[in-house]
């Protein structure tokens, strides 16, 4: 036993051990993450963010010689730490240059009703790229958005690339990670939020839209935008005018522009 009551165990060369197999499956399979209600946090910075925000960590995995201060913090907090054999981390991690510590955390998503009362929410419909979704989380959290809804059909918010791209914002944002889009928009409308769909053109310029009222910003697929099936659940459309040759911004950048415009208007 280590100080604080946490265990530290050597997994030896048993790459096929149940714990390491589970770790790898959580990295690779959204179905596993959903079933286990757990996901992987990579790197000392994100693990420290998780500890700072009170996220429940099941355990840490560290390679030989790892001495990141966050490991000592985890041990002091009673989180079990497992030592990996040489080469195991490289085979498990999802990046070319693996981080020196991996953690398994419990999922954080809320029920939709828990966002009732939020005056600004972001709704993601069919957002497929995990890096883009992570950027949406980061931008929305930085702008003070009251909640993010990742509807059915969007990429898993606990995808490792999304977790990394969120840069810790995942741990500080109120997230709903499920919901049929039309039903979600219907509920938001019943709560009195103005539901604004985003598209590349033919919407009202974002700087001419009043974003001080309760608002839901609805973001669509990177290539195809919002599906026709949700149009009936929208109260209007908003666009970001392009002055250069670019036809549109990616969904992460668009979220940043719109969320910070809402923050600017609300601070005025």
Secondary structure, DSSP 8 states (H G I E B T S, - for coil): --GGG--EEE-TT-TTSHHHHHHHHHHH-HHHHHHHTEEEEESHHHHHHHHHTT--EEEEEE-TT---HHHHHHHHTT-EEEE--TTHHHHH-SSSS--SEEEEEE-----GGGGTT-SEEEEESS---HHHHHHHHHHHHHTT-SEEEE-TTS--TT-HHHHHHTTTGGGGS-EE----HHHHHHHHHHTT-EEEEE-SSSSEEGGGS--SSSEEEEE-BTTTBS-GGGGGG-SEEEE----SS-S---HHHHHHHHHHHHHHHHH-
